[in-house]
Each structure stands twice: as structure tokens, then as C-alpha cells.
Amino acid sequence: MSFPPPAPLQSRLARPLLVGPDAAPASPFPILLHGPVQRGFGRGSKDLGCPTANLPDDAILPMTSVAQNGVYYGYAQISPNNALTPEDTTVLPMVMSLGWNPYYKNERLTAEIHIMHDFQADFYGLEMRAVVLGYIRPELDYISREALIDDINTDKRVALNSLSRPAYQAFAHHPHFQL
């Protein structure tokens, strides 16, 4: 007797498409992060179609001291330079993975921020500022790359839905972003 293959992880879990309280982010949020963008593992854009900007270890201490591993949402901004357009340097929605990325068997904790914008130039070494406003889900180990990509796409929708509320939109103008 033949059995069908296991269902991808995300199809076995109900996922809310809106997270966080409507009135305002709950403690410990907002969490402010900043630091120079550094090179990561190179998997985000190549493997997953989701390029990420990585912060150095010391820049994520405000996050790791109060938050668990998982996926978060908020806003981010890259400092201006000659290669970036004005649109590239505006405050933009983001999702962030904080953790060990068990699918890839990372050996160190990382914070990988995906800014939801199509950048035409790299911005390694430039200052990135982020305001983390809420938690989406825990870090998971996936049975396939496709299941991971499906969850990343759902995470982006959850982030955009959650940021569409007025109390969260106001954080796009937070003083932390005055570069």
C-alpha cells in the first residue's frame, strides 16, 4: 500500500493573517535596531527569492535580550548613497528572521531583514535602521525548501496586513528613522 507524501508544514497549521493588538504594539515593542548592513550567507535571494540585509551581532542585542527566536515585522530604512534612489532610502515595510535557521543548520544566531522593496543596487556597509513592531511566528525547521518559501510569502502578507493599521503606520515616521 502506498501513502501520499506528508503535507507541507504550512498546510498543517492555521496561520492568522493579522497579528498584534490593534491599538498599538505591545511590550517589548517597539524595538529599535541599527547597524551597517553586512554580507550574509547569500541564500536569501539565490535560494529563496527573498533577499535579506543582515545586521552585525552587536546590533541585534536590543532584540535578543527581550525576544525569542522567530519571525517579526516592522519598518526599515537604508541610509542614502549615490547608488540608491530616493525610493530605496524611504522607510519601508520589513519582515525579520531572528534565529538559527534550522532548515540551513546555522551555527550562529542571525537577524536577517527582508525589506519589502525591489532594490536595484546593493547596500552592503550602509547604515540600516529598523523598528520592530511585532511577532509573527516561531522559528521552524522545514521539510522542504518549498514549504519554507510558502511560509516566507505568508509572513510577508501578515506583515503588510499588520502594518496597515493606523497605530502601526505611525511608526514609519518614528524619530529613529531620521538619517
C-alpha positions in Angstrom: 0.0 0.0 0.0 1.3 3.4 -1.0 0.8 6.5 1.2 0.8 10.1 0.0 3.8 12.2 0.9 3.4 14.3 4.1 1.7 17.7 3.6 3.9 20.7 3.7 4.2 22.2 7.2 2.3 25.4 6.5 -0.8 23.4 5.3 -1.0 21.7 8.6 -1.0 24.9 10.7 -3.7 27.6 10.7 -2.0 30.9 10.2 -3.5 34.2 11.2 -3.1 36.9 8.6 -3.1 39.7 11.2 -1.0 39.7 14.4 -0.5 42.1 17.3 -3.1 44.3 19.1 -4.9 46.9 17.0 -4.4 49.8 19.5 -0.6 49.7 19.4 2.4 47.4 19.6 2.6 45.5 22.9 5.7 45.3 25.1 8.5 44.7 24.4 7.8 46.5 21.1 8.9 48.8 19.5 12.5 47.5 19.5 15.0 49.8 17.7 17.9 48.3 15.8 20.6 49.9 13.7 24.0 49.0 12.2 25.9 48.6 9.0 24.5 46.0 6.6 26.8 43.0 6.3 27.1 40.1 3.9 25.1 37.1 5.0 25.1 33.5 3.7 23.8 34.5 0.2 20.8 32.2 0.4 18.0 34.8 0.7 17.9 36.0 -2.9 19.5 32.9 -4.5 17.7 30.1 -2.8 14.5 31.7 -1.5 13.8 34.7 -3.8 13.8 36.8 -0.6 17.0 39.0 -0.3 17.9 39.9 3.2 20.0 42.6 4.8 22.0 41.3 7.8 22.9 43.2 10.9 26.1 42.5 12.9 25.8 40.6 16.1 26.2 43.7 18.4 23.4 45.5 16.6 20.8 42.8 17.4 21.5 42.8 21.2 18.4 45.0 21.9 16.3 42.3 20.2 18.0 39.2 21.5 17.8 40.4 25.1 14.0 40.6 25.1 12.6 38.5 22.3 12.5 34.8 21.3 13.7 33.3 18.0 11.1 33.7 15.2 9.8 36.0 12.6 9.0 39.6 13.2 7.6 42.6 11.3 8.1 46.4 11.3 9.8 49.1 9.2 13.4 49.6 8.0 15.4 52.2 6.2 18.8 52.2 4.4 20.9 55.4 4.6 21.3 57.3 1.3 24.3 56.9 -1.0 24.9 57.6 -4.7 23.8 54.2 -5.9 20.4 54.2 -4.3 17.3 56.0 -5.5 15.2 58.2 -3.2 12.6 55.5 -3.0 15.3 53.0 -1.9 16.0 55.2 1.1 12.5 55.7 2.3 11.1 53.9 5.4 9.7 50.6 4.1 7.9 47.6 5.5 10.0 44.6 6.5 10.0 41.1 7.9 12.8 39.8 10.0 14.0 36.3 10.9 15.8 36.1 14.2 17.3 32.7 15.0 19.4 29.8 13.9 17.5 29.0 10.7 17.3 25.2 11.4 16.5 24.3 7.7 20.0 25.5 6.9 21.6 24.3 10.1 23.2 27.7 11.0 25.9 27.6 13.7 25.2 31.1 15.0 22.2 33.3 15.7 21.4 35.8 12.9 19.0 38.7 12.3 18.1 38.7 8.6 15.8 41.6 7.5 13.9 41.4 4.2 12.8 44.9 3.2 9.8 44.7 1.0 11.1 46.7 -1.9 12.9 45.9 -5.2 16.3 47.5 -4.7 18.4 48.0 -7.9 21.7 48.3 -6.1 23.5 46.6 -3.2 23.9 48.4 0.0 26.5 46.5 2.0 28.2 48.6 4.6 25.5 51.3 4.6 23.6 52.1 7.8 20.2 50.3 8.2 17.7 51.3 10.9 14.8 49.1 11.9 11.8 49.5 14.2 10.5 46.0 15.1 6.8 46.2 16.0 5.6 42.7 16.5 6.0 38.9 16.4 4.6 36.8 13.6 5.6 33.2 14.4 8.2 30.9 15.9 11.3 29.7 14.1 10.6 26.4 12.4 12.5 23.6 10.8 11.0 22.8 7.3 10.5 19.6 5.5 11.3 21.3 2.2 12.6 24.5 0.6 9.1 25.0 -1.0 7.4 24.8 2.4 9.9 27.4 3.7 9.2 29.7 0.7 5.4 29.3 1.2 5.8 30.4 4.8 8.0 33.3 3.9 5.4 34.6 1.5 2.7 34.2 4.2 4.9 36.1 6.6 5.1 39.0 4.1 1.3 39.1 3.8 0.9 39.0 7.6 3.5 41.8 8.0 1.7 44.1 5.4 -1.7 43.4 6.9 -0.5 44.1 10.4 1.3 47.3 9.4 -1.8 48.6 7.6 -3.4 49.6 10.9 -3.1 53.3 11.8 -1.3 52.7 15.1 1.4 50.8 13.2 1.6 53.1 10.2 2.6 55.9 12.6 5.9 54.1 13.3 7.0 54.8 9.7 7.6 58.3 10.9 9.5 57.4 14.1 12.4 59.7 15.0 14.7 56.6 14.8 14.5 57.0 11.0 15.8 60.5 10.7 19.1 59.7 8.9 
